[in-house]
Amino acid sequence: MQQHRVKAPQFEWSFLLPNYWLVWLSILVLYLISWLPYKVQLVLSKGMGKLLQIFAHKRYQIAKRNLELSFPEYSQRQRDDLLQANLDHAGMAIFETSMGWWWPNWRVAKKAEFENYQLIEEILAKGKGVLAFAIHNMNLEFACRVMGLKNPSVVFYRKHKNKLMEYMQYHGRTRSNKYMIPRKDVMGLLNALDDGEVCFYLPDQDYGRTKCEFAPLFAVPQVATTTGSMLFAGQSNCETVFLVSIRTSTGYKIKALPGLDNFPSGDDQYDVTRMNQMIEQMILLAPEQYLWMHKRFKTRPDPKEPSLYR
């Protein structure tokens, strides 16, 4: 419904003032890089990853800690190699954002690959909405553009704090999404599903203690997991699938996996446990591409319990 859609920000003459000049410079650099050959961007991304290690050191340490918590069975060398590969992908994610915002459709199509997309087509053929559970792989910005070639979708949207970046972000993302709704607009997403839209929902982050259950994720036994997945699946005319985006040697694959049986089951603890098992499965398809820089294990069952992040 129209009232739930995020309104397009308009260009403002204040964007030309000096306080926005550094933002314009960054945008110009990224725009020019986006037109370089893809292989050149891959090479540049490694340097960008090294810069992130220096200038986003806190995020680097969070990723390192998440890998320690998730994969204690790995050797230190294995975790170090995975962390380095993750940095390379983080550097490329910056370029993938500009690719998603500014590449023409023909160039996106050359890098697009789909696996099991018929799972989505079968649901749409029934006249139902598709609730697509995805994860925060770092190529997500470009993956949404790839997905838009098949079916422009509906997503939650969080505004950027910088007004110029908000203008760029909104218009970049609307090249692939049908429309976007405010990130806390529950009814907006339910209405979109009832209207037979393909809607994305990402249940793999720590959204706090409200409306969550604690369930295992990798080697951490109690991880705050949103119950929003069950709310959207249970209160709308939809069926579910899982979607994961993977950068391959030739481009980007959008892989669909079947939804869970009897979901929601009425047992939230059981359902979030199954959800986390699917999230693990999707992450392990390409663990080096996942957003490990998020404090996934921040919320503890006991608020007085020491943080897992040193």
TAGI-V271045 format. One line per field, one symbol per residue. phi: phi as a letter, one per 30 degrees, with the letter a starting at -180 (. if undefined). psi: psi as a letter, one per 40 degrees, with the letter a starting at -180 (. if undefined). burial: 1 if it has 16 or more other ideal C-beta (glycine too) atoms within 10 Angstrom, else 0. A space follows every 50 residues. Layout:
phi = ???
psi = ???
burial = ???
This chain:
phi = .edcdddddcdcdddddedcdddeddddddddddcdeedddddddddddd ddddcbdddedddeddddddbddddedddddddddddedddddddddddd dbddedddddccbbbiddddddddddicdcccdbbdddcedddddddddd aeccbdbcdddddddddddddddddccdabbedcdddddddddddidcbc bccccdcjddhbbcbdbhccdbbdbdceededdccbdbbcbcbbcbdcdc lbccccbddddhbdcjcddddddddddddeeddddaddcddddcddcddc eceddeddcd
psi = ideeihihiihhdeeeideeddddddddddddddeiiddddddddddddd ddddefddddddddddddddgeeiiddddddddddddddddddddddddd deiiddddddehiihfeddddddddeeiihhhhiigieeddddddddddd hhihiihhiidhdddddddddddeddidiiiieegdddddddddefihhi hheeiheadhfiihiihbehdhhhhieddddddefigiiiihhhhhhaee bhhhhhiiiiifhieegddddddddddddddddedgdeeigeehgdfdhi dhdehiieh.
burial = 00011100100000000001000000100100110000001001100110 01100000110111111011000000001001100111111111111111 11100001001101001011001000011111111111111111111100 01111110000001101111011111111111001001111110001111 11111110000111101101011111111111100101111111111000 11111110110011000100111111011101101111111111011011 0000000100
